[in-house]
Amino acid sequence: MKLHRKAGLVVAAASLVAATISAVPSATAASANWNGPAPAIKGAVKGGTLTILNQGDFEHVDPARNYVGGTLDFYRFFIRTLVQYRTINGKTELVPDVASDLGTTKDLGKTWVFQLRQGLKYEDGTKVTCADLKYGVQRSYNDDILDGGTTYAHDLLENKNDFKGPYTTPNVDLSGVQCSKAGDSVTFVLQQATSYFPYITTFGAFSPVPKKHDTKQNYDLHPWSTGPYMIQSYDRGKQMTLVRNKYWDPNTDPIRHNFPDTIKVKFGYEQNALEQQLVADSGEARAAMSLDTEVVTNLATVVGNAKYKDRFFGFNSPYARYLAINMDKVTDLNVRKAIQCAVDLKTVLLAAGGTYAGVYANSLIPSNVKPAYRSFPVCGRDVTKSPESQIQAAKDLLAKATNKKTDITFAYRDKGVEPARAAAVQQALEAVGFKVTMQKLPRAGYYTAIGKRGVANEPDVIQTSWGFDWPAASGIVYALLDGRTMTDSDSHSNYSRQNVPAIQKMFEQADMTLNSAKQEKLLGDIEQKLIQDYAAVVPNYIEASNFIVGSKLGGVQADGGYGTISPLYAYVKK
């Protein structure tokens, strides 16, 4: 996920955010349980090695570059952000992290002041300062060099001096971030009132980075730790080892523990073999888990089986799996609609694991996100009842096309069931007359690659996914479908490259709609129009998440902040 949003965008409703996590009040009194240490975990013991077995490497661990849910959860072991999520006993809430409060505003969200927690140290024992926090924000402006992360900071913060990042304009100040003289608070000045701003500060761009240790792109190999663990070694694509950070003070941290002595992350596992290893629960797998396997091949074995009850985690996901049709390259509407009609959602979902893997979707907006979500037909049918390919309709549309583009380059990620899903799409497209060239890309750097515009082998159709940053259409539609997100060289997360003037006028109308319910409805209208009238995307399904862990692990939980399974409180049983 990558977002680049222009100034003057949406004001989200706190009530909408509160659908899954606690809402942010306009002024927040300090809470005792925000001080640290984190709440106790029943049965937890210290010692041992937690092993995480993954198919591929993390896209990024540099806080300015990371925007992938599983990694956002994982890197909390060594990255602390201004504010962060905490999930305890199934309840997820927003709590201060580097800050000591959730921020206060006296002007309805145009200016936010956060008090800063005292006594935080880096892995070398040096003090964390407000200047470090400001520098961490500033780094995110250089997304030409540090690609892959959120751009919320430079989308929302005031920037009077045309600051372009510390590597580009090192002698220019970023006016939107101001440290107090004492360094005990930070003020953010926004271009427009934004009530959900504290949620944005959970992203890595709002984490402290010591300037003297900033190695630019190489910071991805060793971000300077402020958490309970630090990176001891990182052999990209093979293994990462975390060890305890002796300068981390649990009394300053309301979120984290440091139960295992060591955390080892191993990369390069084939999905089926990984699933089988975890299900078999032998060897190192007994104290292991995975952040990206979904036990697809073994679901029939483990679901409902009492033997796996304490090790199996199944929960609803916010992730929409979909295809983006590149409107820069597939310019004929009839061709795009033919692609949309040709895709057989049934075979795609079967390739992903069947009904255990998710539910058919007509929209990128999950059905529980109201009032934006609405049910509407795609290619003339209700996809929840008739997910099959509309072959004749697709052929008829292709025959009507003026610019009949039938040679299609299809990009997909080499991860888990994604190649199988891509093969199902390829078969469906070729059945109606398309010639499909498959473009398999590695997991690491995938989202950066598919966002590039005007490059050689730029794909026509892209297999991708999105999970909202907060549960509202404003966390989906702006990011994925707003033409203003793009530059000439990068579509960012607008993978369809949508930039239709009539649609952009609707976005401008949404910008100026301060009533949250009306705004959400308008954003829902935009998405529906882009799917039905412009065929910009092809929704496939809303994902269900299913994980299994080793029998010697305790404290593992589904994390409501990132919609994934979390190792943050994991411990190795004696």
N, C-alpha and C positions, 0 to 999 in steps of 0.2 A: 504494500500500500504506500502510495506517495501522493501527497497533496500539495498543490500550489494554488493559493486562492488570492484574488486581488482584493484591494481595499474596498470597504463599504459593503460587506456581506452580511450574513444572517445574524440575528439575535435569537439564540435558542431559548426555549422555555425550561426553567429549572424543573417544572412539574413533569416535563417529558423525560428529562434526564433521570428523574426519580423513579422512573418505571422499573429500573433494576438496581440502582444504587442511590444512596442518600443524596438529597438535593443540597446545593450550596446556598446558605443564607447570604443575604446582602451584607450582613455584618456578623462576625463570628466570635463568640466568646471562647477563650481557651478551655479545653477539656483536659482533665487530669490524665485520661488514658492516652493522650497524645504525647506524653513526655517520654515514655519508654520506661522499662523494657517492653517488648511485645508481649501480648497475652500468652500465658503458658499453654503448651500443647500437651494434653493428657497422654501419659505413657512415654513421652519423648526422653531419649537418653543421648548422651554424647559419645562420639567415637565412630570408627569404621569409615568405609568409603562408599559414597553414593555414586553409582555409575549411571550415566545417561547414554543410551545407545540411539544414535540418529542415522538416518539414511544419508543425509548430506550436511555440509557445513552450514553455519549460520550465515545469512545474507550479510549482516554487519553486526558488530558489537560496539563500534564507535557510537556513543549516544546521539551524536548529530546525524547519523546515517541510518539508524535502525528504525524500521516502521513495520515490523512483522510480529504478530501477536505472541507466538511462542517465545521469541527472543526477547521481546519487551518484558515478559514475565521472568525469563531466566536471568537476564542481566541485572535484575534487582539484587542478585547476590553481591555485585560489586559496584553498581551504579545507583546513586541516590538522586532523586529528582526533587524539585521544589515541593511538590505535592505528589501523593501516590495512593494507590488502592490497597486496601487490606481486606482480606476475606477470612473470616473466622466462623466456623460452624455454619457455613452456607450463606452467611450474611456478608455482603460486600459494601464497604463504605470508603469514602474519601477521607484521608488523614494527612496532616502535614508531615513532611519528610525532612528536607533541608530547611524548610520553613518550620516555624513553631505554631502557626495558625493557618487557616484556610484562606486568608486574605480578607481584606475589608475594602469596601467601596462606598463613597459618599455621593457619587454622581451617576448611579444606576449602571455602573460597569464600564465607564470610560477610563477611570483611573483605579488601579488596584495596588494596595500596599500589603506586603507580607513581612511579618516579623521573622527574623532568621534564628535558627537554632544555634546555640552556642556549644563549643567544645567538639565540633566535628573535625576529624583529621583524615588526611590521605594515608596511603599505605607506607609512606616514608616518615610519618609522624608530623608533617607540616600542617599548619592550620588551614582549614577551608575558609575562604573569605567571600564577601559579597562581590569583590572584583572578579573572583574566579567564576562565580555564577553568571555575572554579566558577560564574561568572556565566553562561557559556554553557549549563551544565547547568540552572541556575535558570530561564533563559528558557523552556526546554522545558516547564516546569510551567504556563505560561500558554497552553495550547493552545486556550483560549477565544478568544484574540486571534491567536495564531500557529498556526492550524490547519494540518493536513496532514502533520505529521511523526511520528516515532516517539514513544512515551510510555514507553519502557523505563526512563528515569530515574525517573519518579515511580511506576512500577509496582514497581520493585525496591529503590530506595534507602530507607533509614531516614528517617522524617520525624516526629520527636517533637513538633515545634512547629506542625504543621498548616500548613506552608508551602504557599502556593497560587500562587506565582510572583511575580517582582519588581514587576510592575505592580499586583498585587492586594494582596499583603502585603509591602510594601517594607521593613518594619522587623522582619521575622521571618527567622530564620536557617534554612537547610536543614542539618539535623544530619548527613545522609548523605554530605556532601562536606566534607572537612576538609583545609585546607592546612597544611603544616608551618610552623613559625615562620620558618624561613629561606626558605620559598617554593620549595624545591627538590624537593618531593614532594607528592603528593595521595593522600589516603586515602578510599576509598569504603566506607561501612558499609551492608550490605544487610539487608533484612528476613529473608531466607532465603539459605542457602548456594546459590551459583549458579556452577557450574564453568565455564560458557561466557561469563562476564562480560567478559573481554577482547574477545570478538567484538562485544559490544554497543557497546563504546567506539569502534568504527569509524564509528558513525553521527554525524551532524552535531551532535546535542545535546551531544556530548562534544568540542566544539571551542571554542577561546577566542574570546570576544567582548568588545571593550572597551566598558565600560558607557557611557562618554561619547559613543560613536558609535552607540549602539543607537537606531534610529529606529522601533522596533516593527514594524508592518506594512511600512513603507517600507524596512526593512533588506533586504527581498527584492529591492530594486532595486540595492543596493550593499553587500553584505557586505564587511567589512573584511578585506583579504587578508593571509594569512600564507604564501602559496605563491609559486611562481615568476612568476605572472601576477596582474594586478589588472584590475578592470573599469574601462575608460576611458570607455565609454558603453554605455547599455542603453536602447534604444527598444523598450519592451515590445511583443511581437508582430511586430516588424520586424527588429531587428538588435542583437546584442551584440558589442562589440569588447574584446578583452583585449590588454594590452600588458605588457611585462616589469615586474616589481616589483624595483626596484634594491636593495631592502633584503633580498631573499631570499638566503640564503647556502647554496649547494649542499653545503657541507661539513657542514651541519646536517640534511640531508635525504637519507635512504636510498632514497627512492621516486621522486622527480620529476626531470625535466630541463626546460630551457627552450630548445628548439631553434628554433622559429619566432620571428621578430621580433614577429609579430602573429597573433592568432587571431580570425577573424571568424565569427560564427554568424549565419546568415540564416534567417529564419522565413517561412512562408507558401507553401511549395512543394506543389503537388499531387503525390501519390505517383507516379503513372505517369510524369509529366513528369520528376520527380526521378530516378527509376530510369533512364529513357532517357538523361538527361543524363550520369549516372555511367557507364553502359555505353558510351555514345558516346565518352567521355573527350576532350571538347573544351573549349576556353576555360578558365574558372576551375575547371571540374570536374576538370581534370587534377591539381590540387592540393587536391582536396576529398574529403569523405566525408560520410556521414550517420549520425546516431545512432539514427534511428528508421525508416529504410526497409529493407525486406527483399527487394528485387528480385523481388517476387512475379510481376510480369508478364513478367519477362525470365529467369526461372530456366531455362527450356528452352534459352535461348540460351547462358547462361554456364556451367551445370553441366557438368563434364567437357570443356569446351572449353579447350585448351591456351593459347589466346590470352588468357584471363582468369585463368589459374592463379595468377599472382602478385598479383592484385587481388581475388580472390574469397575470402570467408571463410564457411564453413559449419560449424556446430557445434551440439551438443545444448544445449537451454535448460532451465533449471529451472522455466520459467513454465507454469502450468496456466491454460488459457483455459476459462472456465466461466460459467454463469448462476446468479445467486442469486435465489431466490424469496422475496419479502418476506412473512415469516410474520405480521407485524403486519397486513397487508392481505389476503393470500390465506390465510384461516384454515382453510378446508376441506381436509383431507388429500387427498381424492379429486381436488380441483381441482389441487393441487400435483402429484400423481402423473400427472394427465392432461397437464400441461405437460411433465413429465419424459418421458413416453412419446411425446409429439407431436414433440419436437425431433428433427430429422433430422441426425445428426452428419455424415453423408456430404456433404450439401449445404453445411453449415457449413464443413467442412474444404475443400471445393472452392472456396468463396468466399474462403477465406484463401490459396489457392494450391495446393490438392491435397496429395498426400503429401509434397511438399517442405516444406510448412508445419508438419508435425507428425504425431503418431500419435494415434489415437482413445484416449480415456481414460474409465475408469469411476470414477476417483478423482482427488482433488486432490493426492494424494501420488504423486510420480514412482516408477516401478517399481524404481529403484535405491536407494530409501530403505527399508532393511530395519531391523528386522522389522515396521515399521508397514504397509508396502504389502501388500495382498492383492488378488487378482482375485475379483470377485464380479459377478453379473448386475445390470443396471439395467433396470427394466421387463421383467423376465423373459428378457432376452437378454444374451448376451456381446457388448458393444458393439464389441469389437475385430474380431469376425467378422460381426456384423450391426448396423452403425451406423445403418441406415435407421429412419425413423419407424415407430412401432407405432400406426398410425392407428386401427384398430378398438379396441385396448386403451384408447387415449386417449379415444375416444368413449364407451366403456362406463363408464369412470371418471367422466367428466363427467356422465353420466346418473345415476350413483349419488350425486352430491354433494347434500348438504342445503343448504349455502350456495353455490348455483351461481353463482359469479362468472365471467362470460364476457367482460366488458369489461376488458381488460388494458392497462395503461400500461407500455411497454417502454423503458427507458433504455439508451442506448449512446453511445459517444464518437465524435466526428467526427474520426477519425484513421485514416489508412491504409486497410486492408481491413475495419475494424470496421463501417462502414456496410453493406458487402456481406454480412458475416456476420450482422448484425442483420436484414437483409432476408430472408436464408434462414430465420432463426428465425421471423420474422413470417409468412412463407408457410406454414411447417409448423404454426404455431399456428392460423392461420385455416382451414387444411384440416380441422381437427377440430372447429371450431365456436367458436373464440375470435374476438372483435373486438379488434384490436390497435391502440392509439394509440401511434405512434412518438414518442419523446422524445429528439431529438438534442441532445447537450450538447457544449460546446466542450472541447477537450483540457485547456486550462488550468483547474484547479480541479475537474476531473471527479470525482476520488475524494472530495473534500470534499463535493461536491453529492450524490452518491449515498449518502453516509453519514448525511445528515440525517433525523431522525425527526419525524413529526408536522407536516410542512410541506405547503404546497399543492403539488399535483402530485407527491407522493411516489410513485415508481414501484412497480409490482407485481413486475416482473421486471427484473433488472439484468445487463447484460453486463459482465463484469469479468475480472480475471486476478490471479495471485499467483505470485511467485517466493520461495522460502524465504530467510530471513535466515541460516540455517545448515542444512546438509543433514540434517534430522531432522524427524520429525512434530511435535515440539515447536515448530518454527519455522513450522508450517503450521496445525495443527488448533486450537491455542489462539487464534491470531490471527483465524482466519476463522470459527470456530464456537462460541466460548465466550460464553455469554450475559452473563457478568460483564464483558465488554469494553464493554458499552453504557452510555450514560446516557439519560435521558429524551429528549434532543434529538439524540443522535448515536449511531449504531450502530458508529462507528469502522470497523474492517475486517470486522466481523460483518454483512455486507451482507444476509444472509438474516434478520437479527433473531432468530436462534434463541435461545430461552430456555426450553426444555422442562425441567421439574423433574427428570424421570428422567435426562435427559442431563447436567444440571448436577451431579447426584450422582456420575455417572461421572467428570466433570471433577474433582470434589473427591477422588475416589479416586485419580485420576492425580496430583494434587498431592502426595499423601502417599506415593507409590510412588517410593522412592529408587533402586531397581534400574532402570537405564536401559532395558534390554531389555524388562522387564515394562511399564514405563511407555510405551514406544513402541508395544508391542502393544496396550495399552489405548487409546491415542490412535487407533490404527488401527481398533479396535472402535467407538469413538465416531463416527468419520467414516463408516464403513460403515453404522452404524445410522441416522445422519442422512440418508444418501443413500437407502438402501433403505426404511426404515420411516417416515421423516418427509418425504422429498422436499424437503429444505431447499435443495439445490443440484443443478445439472445439469452435471456435468463434460463438456466438449466434446473437448478435445485437449491434449496436452502439446506445446509449441511447439518447432520447430526454427528456428534463427536463420541467416539467409543475408544477407550484406552484400557490397557491392562498393565499392572506393575508386578514386580517380584514380591514374594511372600515375606521377605525380611524387611520390607520398607513399611514404615508407618508415617503418618502425617501428610501423605499425599492428598491433594484435594482438587476439585474443580474450582478454578478461579474465575469469579464473576467479573473481575475487572478486564480480563483479556480473553475470556471465552475459551480457555484451554485448560489442560491439566497442569498443575503447578508443583514443582519440587521445592518451593521456597521454605516449607516447614517439614520437609522430609527428614526422617532419621532412620538409622540402621538398627534394627532390633538386635538385642543381645542373644 
